[in-house]
Amino acid sequence: MKILVGYKRVVDYNVRIQVKPDGTGVVTDGVKLSANPFDDIALEEALRLREKGVAEEVIVVGIGPADLTAHLRNGLAMGANRAIHVQTADAVSPLTAARTFLKLVEKEQPGLVILGKQAIDDDANQTGQMLAALWDRPQATFASKVEIADGKATVTREVDAGLETIEADLPAVVTTDLRLNEPRFIKLPDIMKAKSKPIDVIELGSLGVDAADHIKTTHFAAPPKRSKGVMVNDAAELVAALKQKGLL
Amino acid sequence: MSKILVIAEHLDGKLNGSTARAVSAAAAAKPDAIDVIVLSDAPDAIAAEAAKIDGVTKVLAVARAENAHALAAVIAPQVAKAAAGYTHVFAPSTTFGKDLAPRVAALLGVSQVSDVMTVEGPHSFKRPIYAGNAIVTVEVDAGSTVVATIRTASWPAAASTGNAQVEALSLDVALPSHTRFVNLQQGKSDRPDLQGAPKVVSGGRGVGSKENFEIIYKFADKIGAAVGASRAAVDAGYVPNEMQVGQTGKIIAPELYIAVGISGAIQHLTGIKDAGTIVAINKDGEAPIFEIADIGLVGDLFKILPELEAALG
């Protein structure tokens, strides 16, 4: 079977985000961009399933501007067989991303779609669930363990109460949590090999996706800052300070 | 005229406290009605609890055997059907709500507002992005249904002195059988619930091992606190995943948060920003946690925690 993997490019997780003074966005010029960490985990899981013989082909999908190619090459260097670049100059909403994936799913007929549970830029946590809804297929979000056998995925999910296991008939959508796996590092020879792997470029406009957005972001602000507090010297002082605040 | 449908979260026949927080957010939009929908195989007791939440107009109880477990693929089509006639659908931003609400939104053909912190108006909301390092204001088109998850740490639980009516609701929806519940391994604990506790003690990598974490539990029990952890401590296997506090774990707002042996990565700080008082205990005086702590104490946690216990008598 084929596995489709969402591979989003985001501001690197180590970057300290600055909001533009005029409130129109965050500063992204000259800022390091990387793969969304949850998407690296998604790709790693797909590659492991291919290595186990469960899947034959792993396809990374990116939605973004023309310069997304270099990012997709990283996904190919990590081990994906090929990439699909859905080209658009504009940032897309999770609903548009889900509708775009649905078009690709209809064309590629994957047995599994693995996406990160959320992208660390908009923190929306929506695309996988939306794709599963539009596709009318199972979803297994926040996965920390995935086993594929007999046309079914058995997925352990990290939920607030603990660990939930569900069973889903394939094809299905899985979204990854942090502890699903540790993504491999890209090796230099793989970067060379990736140069000859195919990247299909498709214009978003040519897919017939309704890209209308019902939600507009009108203002960006820095979060309220917590002021630096006081230091105490020992346990007795700490207890006294907390008692004074009525907390103990 | 706006009407808000709040999806109740529950487990083992009990209503989750996140529901009353979502009702608070709904009330902030000043709607004409707030209805709570309870989907379960046996909704009566849960619906009775939901009926007590202040501000609730009525509770809709949907009893169906397929609702024995909260599978999004099964619940979402029912909520989407029930949403007809409502201008808004709210769910708590817990793993339950995060799993379910986008599926509902997609079935309704709309985008979703995730993690609502502030309700500016019926169609205007504030929410965090970039792990809370920026707060955006979003406007939803007046003509489309607002589907939103509510960042529970930003909202107090509505009081439970109400007395709303409960109505049985029957929804004619075919449900899929492609997704099946297998089991739930719950951490059994007599300690307060991490998401609602007024006091939380969390341990990080500095605690060093699963065995050493006993010192955190012991201190937490002394002051009646819930226990949390940083991602590093969960990844290292010191504690189970449900104890993780941070951007991708639980976002909490206790009155008192005591971070022990936690350096304070941005992703962790996101989860505790709304805490009343933050105390940091760490041997590294340069740790970023001290930049946001209200009270800091530099030193060896294995020495300080027993001293704290002794000082408390």
Interface residues (C-beta under 8 A of the other chain):
Chain A: V11 Y13 R16 I17 V19 V26 S93 P94 L95 A98 K117 Q118 I120 D121 D122 D123 A124 N125 Q126 T127 G128 Q129 M130 L131 A132 A133 L134 D136 R137 P138 Q139 A140 T141 F142 S144 T154 R157 E158 V159 D160 A161 G162 L163 E164 T165 I166 E167 A168 D169 A172 D177 L178 R179 D213 H214 I215 K216 T217 T218 H219 F220 A221 A222 P223 R226 K228 G229 V230 M231 V232 N233 D234 A235 A236 E237 L238 V239 A241 L242 K245 L247 L248
Chain B: L11 L71 A72 A73 A76 T94 T95 F96 K98 D99 L100 A101 P102 R103 V104 A105 A106 L107 V110 S111 Q112 V113 S114 D115 P128 I129 Y130 A131 G132 N133 A134 I135 V136 T137 V138 E139 V140 D141 S144 P176 H178 T179 R180 F181 V182 N183 L184 Q185 Q186 G187 Q195 K199 I223 R231 V234 D235 P240 N241 E242 Q247 T248 K250 E255 L256 I266 Q267 K273 G276 T277 I278 V279 F290 E291 I292 A293 D294 I295 G296 L297 V298 G299 I304 E307 L308 A310 A311 L312
